[in-house]
Amino acid sequence: MSTAKRRRESNWKQRKQHQNPHGKIKSLEEYADEIGSVPAAGASAESSNGEQS
């Protein structure tokens, strides 16, 4: 087996093992953890998008 073929197969296996499942959506709490703030109760996604721009 050539080195290039091994490298392609290795990359393919890594991609398959580290996939995110389709349809997985982060919660507001997960996004807040990423940016380090807590979302206000009742805050809509539209208002938080406007604040970040």
N, C-alpha and C positions, 0 to 999 in steps of 0.2 A: 504494500500500500504506500502510495507516495505521501510525502510530507504535506503537500497542499491538500490532499484528500483528507488526511487525518485532521488537519487544522479546520477544514470546512465542517467535518462531522462533529468535532469538539465544539465549535461555535454553535452549530445547530442544536446540540444537546443542551448547552448552557441556556440558549434562548428558550427552549421548551421547558426547562426546569424552573426558570425564573419568570414565567408569564404571570401577568395579572389576569384573574378570571374576567371574562366579558361581563359587562354590566356592573362591575364593582364601583360604587360611588362613595367617596369619602363623606363622613358626616361633618357637620359644622364644628363639632368638638375636635375632630382630627385636623381640620384646617387651622383651627385656633391654636392647637398645639404646635403646628409648624411655624406659625408667625409669632407665637408667644403671647397671645391675648385671648381673652374670653369673649365670645360673642354675646351681645345684649339679648335678653329675652325678647322674642318677637321681631328681631331684626331680619329684614329680608335680604336675599342674596344680591339684589339690585343695588341696595344702598351701600353694602360693603364693597361692591365692585367699584362704585363711584369714588369711594374714599381712598382706594389704593392707587388710582390713576394720578 
